[in-house]
Amino acid sequence: MGPLLGVILHWMGGLASASFYVPYRGVRKWSWETYWLAGGFFSWIIAPWVFALLLTRNLLPVLAQQSLSTLGWTYFFGVLWGFGGLTFGLTMRYLGLSLGMGVALGYCAAFGTLMPPLFKQFFPEIPVPETLSQIAGTAPGQVTLLGVFFCLLGIAVAAYAGLTKEREMPEEEKKKAIAEFNFKKGI
């Protein structure tokens, strides 16, 4: 059941990821900040608490058992993740869905893989298993870092394609396709 459950969970995650933008079509007259804040409040504050309360027995006592350091680092990385969500919204605003998703998800994969072990290098008390140098010292870690390199290479290729498209399109078509298209701000 393990591999099948993994496939089902990935499918559900892909479906959720692919359909997150659908409700925003109903609020086109709102500014992007307003609907992004509404979606973010539900997605980042309401839904996690609802699912945590439903799926964790005695959630508040479990949280109370954690050290202040663990909760602090969790909060810190959550804030960084929130900034990532905000910049993701800006990327969609300035690059559009197709180019923006490639760029934003590539950044997420690369920085999400590298930042926790990089922080562990400088702050050993962070509850992360290994530092970046420890990861780089193992064969599986080197394969992971190679994957991050290819992810960044993919971002560069997608960005180059977007830049080429931007140069070829007349200004009127850019504005028609994406009202606020701006390659530099989107990247």
C-alpha positions in Angstrom: 0.0 0.0 0.0 3.0 2.3 0.6 3.9 3.1 -3.0 0.2 3.4 -4.0 -0.5 5.7 -1.1 2.5 7.8 -2.2 1.1 8.0 -5.8 -2.3 8.9 -4.5 -0.9 11.7 -2.2 1.2 13.1 -5.1 -1.9 13.0 -7.3 -3.9 14.9 -4.7 -1.1 17.4 -4.3 -0.8 17.9 -8.0 -4.6 18.4 -8.3 -4.5 21.0 -5.4 -1.5 22.8 -6.9 -3.0 22.9 -10.4 -6.4 24.1 -9.2 -5.4 26.7 -6.6 -5.9 29.5 -9.0 -9.4 28.6 -10.2 -11.3 30.6 -7.5 -9.4 33.7 -8.4 -11.3 33.9 -11.7 -14.4 34.9 -9.8 -12.8 37.9 -8.2 -11.1 39.5 -11.2 -12.3 42.9 -10.2 -10.4 42.7 -7.0 -6.8 43.9 -6.9 -4.3 41.0 -6.9 -3.2 41.9 -3.3 -6.8 41.5 -2.0 -7.5 38.1 -3.5 -4.0 36.8 -2.8 -4.4 37.9 0.9 -7.8 36.2 1.1 -6.5 33.0 -0.5 -3.3 33.1 1.6 -5.2 33.6 4.9 -7.3 30.5 4.2 -4.4 28.5 2.8 -1.7 29.4 5.2 -3.6 30.1 8.5 -7.1 28.5 8.5 -6.5 25.3 6.6 -3.3 24.2 8.5 -5.0 24.6 11.8 -8.2 22.8 10.7 -6.2 19.9 9.3 -3.8 19.8 12.3 -6.8 19.7 14.7 -8.5 17.0 12.7 -5.4 14.8 12.2 -3.4 15.3 15.4 -4.6 13.9 18.7 -4.2 16.5 21.5 -2.6 19.1 19.2 -2.1 21.9 21.7 -0.4 19.7 24.3 1.9 18.3 21.5 2.8 21.9 20.6 3.3 22.8 24.3 5.9 19.9 24.6 8.2 21.4 21.9 11.2 23.5 22.9 11.1 27.3 22.4 14.0 26.9 20.0 12.1 24.4 17.8 9.0 26.6 17.7 11.1 29.7 17.0 12.9 28.1 14.1 9.6 26.7 12.8 8.1 30.2 12.9 11.2 31.7 11.2 11.1 29.3 8.3 7.4 29.7 8.1 7.9 33.5 7.7 10.4 32.8 5.0 7.9 30.5 3.4 5.3 33.3 3.6 7.6 35.7 1.8 8.0 33.0 -0.8 4.3 32.8 -1.2 4.1 36.6 -1.6 6.9 36.6 -4.2 5.2 33.7 -5.9 2.1 35.9 -6.3 4.2 38.7 -7.8 5.8 36.3 -10.2 2.4 35.2 -11.4 1.4 38.8 -11.7 4.4 39.9 -13.8 5.2 36.7 -15.8 1.8 35.0 -16.2 0.9 31.5 -15.3 3.0 29.4 -17.7 6.4 31.1 -17.4 5.8 32.2 -13.8 5.1 28.6 -12.6 8.3 27.3 -14.1 10.4 30.1 -12.5 8.7 30.1 -9.1 8.5 26.3 -8.6 12.2 26.0 -9.7 13.2 28.6 -7.1 11.0 26.9 -4.5 12.7 23.5 -5.2 16.2 24.9 -5.2 15.9 27.2 -2.2 13.7 24.8 -0.2 16.4 22.2 -0.6 19.4 24.4 0.1 18.3 26.8 2.8 17.6 24.6 5.8 21.0 22.8 5.6 22.7 26.0 4.8 21.2 27.6 7.9 22.3 24.5 9.9 25.9 25.3 8.8 25.8 28.6 10.7 23.2 27.8 13.4 23.9 24.3 14.6 20.9 24.3 17.0 18.4 24.3 14.1 16.5 21.0 14.1 17.7 19.9 10.7 19.6 16.6 10.3 22.6 17.7 8.2 24.5 20.7 7.1 25.1 21.5 3.5 28.7 20.4 3.6 27.6 17.0 5.2 25.1 16.6 2.4 27.7 17.4 -0.2 30.0 14.8 1.3 27.7 11.8 0.5 26.8 10.2 -2.9 23.0 10.7 -2.3 23.7 14.3 -1.3 25.7 14.9 -4.4 22.9 13.5 -6.5 20.5 15.8 -4.7 22.7 18.8 -5.3 23.1 17.8 -9.0 19.3 17.8 -9.1 19.2 21.3 -7.6 21.8 22.4 -10.3 19.5 21.1 -13.1 16.6 22.8 -11.4 18.4 26.1 -11.6 19.5 25.4 -15.1 15.8 24.8 -16.0 15.0 28.2 -14.5 17.7 29.8 -16.6 16.3 28.1 -19.8 12.7 29.1 -18.9 13.9 32.7 -18.2 15.8 32.9 -21.4 12.7 31.7 -23.3 10.6 34.3 -21.5 13.1 37.0 -22.3 13.2 36.0 -26.0 9.4 36.0 -26.1 9.3 39.4 -24.5 11.7 40.8 -27.0 9.7 39.4 -30.0 6.2 40.5 -28.8 4.9 44.0 -29.6 4.1 46.0 -26.5 0.3 45.9 -27.2 0.3 42.1 -27.3 2.3 41.9 -24.1 -0.3 44.1 -22.3 -3.1 42.1 -23.8 -1.7 38.7 -22.7 -0.7 39.8 -19.2 -1.8 43.3 -18.1 1.3 43.9 -16.0 3.9 41.8 -17.8 7.3 42.8 -16.6 10.1 40.3 -17.0 12.6 41.9 -14.7 10.2 42.2 -11.8 8.9 38.6 -12.4 12.3 37.1 -12.2 
